[in-house]
Amino acid sequence: MKLVVDVMSCEDTINSILHFQTDDNSLYWREKLFQVYPNLDKSKGLDADWCVRKEYLCEQLRFLYSQAEREFAFKSDIFNQYWLERKKEVIEVFSKVFQIDCENILDDMTAQISLNPICPRDIHHHFFTFFYRYGKEQFLMTAIHEMVHFVWFHIWHKHFKDSVSYYEAPHLEWLLSEVAIDTFVHHSDIGIFFDSSRIERPAYRYFYDMKVNGKPILAMLEEFYLNATSITDFMEKAIQYCRENEKVIRKQVL
């Protein structure tokens, strides 16, 4: 497992943020930007029509990027060093939890520092972004979260031999991997990397209210995981459950 941290370009940063500001995104995603940047004008950036929002946000984001550029470079050095300090421990834990030797897989992971408070990833290219205001521990928690997805789908693809296109939103395979983050954090040694700021709710907050036939979906995944004979057994039972209850689950996705 190898990870390199660098800085996302200004234009890529803007595109990354605008992706979550389009009209087909819910306020759950769109409002986050205005929570972390309270000086942004909501009437122009959140409530106006798309053309006005886009022009306003592009202008403001370029300014914010110029203000933070030195911090980006400074933190990329810090986080690269911190990853090297924690790398051995991470590999040991992941190898134990996922029941494979993780030493020689995922040698192409990259992370980019960004203005975006949402941290999108690309499963296929083992790439993710993280918020520039993070400290070392927040950076590591974000990296661990994404690495769970990367290792999960590394094993998943070998087992199910399906299309990697299913591993991104809005496919059910992607949704299950997001729910499973909570399972691994609370019921495996992966939880040791999470502090009090993230341990309680490491997955998307709407999963914590999600129920099927009156039972929390997280409780069902906990049962599957604790009673599984292997990681792939857990995967099979969990995806079958999600497929059988897909309509109910999707109605509760924000």
N, C-alpha and C positions, 0 to 999 in steps of 0.2 A: 504494500500500500504506500503510494507516494502522493504527496499533495504539494502543489505550488500555489502560492498566493501572489496575486498582482493587482493592478488597478484597472478598473473598467473605464473605457474612454468616455468622454462627455456625451457623444452622440449615442453610444450604446446604452449609457445610463438613462438618457432621456427616453429612448425607445423602450427600455425595460419598464420604466415607470408608466409611460403612456399605455402600455399593454394592459395595465390594470385599471386604467381610467376611462376606457371606452364604455359606451352605453350598455353593452351586453354584460358588463360586470355589475354585481350587486354592490350596494353601499358598504357591505361588510369589507370588501376589498378597497373600494375607492376612498373611503373616509380615513383610512390609516395614514395616508400621505399628509392630510391636514391636521391630524393629531400630533404628528412628530414635527411638522413645520407650521406652527400656529400663525405665523405671519402671512401665510398664503391667504389670498382673498377667496373665500368660498363662493361668493357670488360670481366670480369670474372663473375660478378653477374647478368648482364642483357643481354649481347649479345652472350655469349657462349652457347654450348649445355646444355641440362638440367642436366646431370650428373655433369658437371663442376660447373654449377651455384649452384646446391644443396650443393655440398661439400664445396664450397667457402662460401656460405651464412651461412651454419650451423656453420662453424668455426668463422666467424665474429660476428654472432648473440650471440653465447655463450660468446664471449669477451664483447660485448656491454651490455649483461645482467649482467655480473659480475660487470661492472663499475657502473651500475645504481641500483643495488640491495638495497642499503641503502635508496635511494630516493623512491623506491617502497614502502617500509615499512612506511616511514615517511608520504608519501602522502595518503596512505590508511587510516591512523588515521585521517588526516585532512579532507578527503572527507566523511568519515563516520560521523564525527561531523557536517560537513556542510549540509549533507542530513537531519540530524535530525533537524537542525535549519530551513530548508526550507520545510520540509515535510508537515506541516499543510497547508501552502499556495498552494503547488502543488496539494494536494488532493482537496482543495476547487475549484481551477481553473479547474481541470480535471472533477470534478463532474458536474460543470456548463456546460462545453463545450460538454461533451459526454452524458449529460442528464441521468446519472446514479449515484448512490452513490458509489464513489470510495474508501471509507474508508476501506471497508472490502474485497476488491479484490486484487489480485496480492501481496500476503503476502510472496512470495518466490523469489523476484527479487534479482539477484546477478550481480555484476559488478567486473571485474578484470582489474587491471592495467597491461599494456603490452607495449612492444617495438613497437608494430604494429601501424603505423600511420593510417591504415584503422581499423575501429572499427566494426568487425563482431558481429553478435548476433545470438541467438537461440530462435526463437519465442516460440517454444513448451516448453522450459525450462525456459523462462523468464530470459535469460542470455545475457550479452553483455560485450564487452571489451572497454577500452578507453586508449588513448595515455598517457604515463607517464609524458610527458612534460606539460600536461594541468594544468592550475590553477583551482581554485575553480569554477569560473564562466563557464569556458570551460567544466569542468566535469559536471556541472549541465545542461548545454545546451545539451551535449551528452546524459545524462540520460533522459532528457525530450524528446528528439528526439526518443529514444528507447521506452520510456513509451507510447508515442503516438501510436507506433506500437502495443505494448502489449495490451493497452486498446482497440484500433481499432479492433484487431483480437479477443479479448474477446467478444466484441459485435457482430462482424461479425459471429463468429462460432455459437453463440446462434441463430442468425437470419437465416443464410443460411444453417447451419447444414451440412457443407461440410467437406472434409478431411483437417486436419491441414497440410498435406504435401504440400498443395497449397500455404502456407503462406511464403515459402522461394523461393529464386531465383531458376529457371528463370520464375516461374509461373506468369501469368497475375495478379493474386490477390496480389502477392508480389509487382509487379511493380506499381500497383495502390496505394498501401499503401505508397510507396516511393514518388510518385508524390504528394499525399495528404499531406505530411509533409509541403510543401510550403503553401497549402491552410490553414492549421490550424495555422501556424505561422503568416501569414499575415491577416487572417480574423477571428481570435478568440483571446481570452485572453491568449492563450498559448504563443503568441508573446511577452508577458511581460518578459519571461524568457530568451529572446535572445537579445544580445547586438549587437553593430554595426559590430562586426567581423563575425556574422553569420546571421543577420536579413535579409540581402539582398538576399542571396541565401542559404537557409537552407537545400535544397534538392540537389541531384546530379546535377552537373553543366550542363550536357547535356539535362536535362529537360527544361532548359531555352531557348533552341533553337528548341525544339520539336514542330512540327506543324502537324495538320491534316486538309487537304483541305484549307491550308493557314492560319488557325487560331491556335494560340498557345494552346497547351493542358492545360496549367495552367489557361488560361482564361476560358476555358470550365469548368474546375473543380470549378473555382471561381463562375461561374453562377449556377452550380448545387448546390453548398454549400449554397450560399446566398438565393436561392429560395427553398431550401429543407424544408419539413415540419418536418423532424426528421433526426437524424444521419443515420438511416437505409434507409430512403428515399434517402439521399445523396449517400449512398453506392450503392443502386440499380441502380440509374441513372448513376453513374460514371462507374460501372463495365459493364453495358450494352454498354455504349459509347466505352469503351476500347475493348470489345469483337467485336463490329461492325467494329472497326478500327485497329484490332490487327496487321495485316500485315504492315500497314503504321507505326505504333508505334514501332514495333520491328526493323524495318530497321534503326531506329534512336537511338537505344540503343547501348551504347559503351561497 
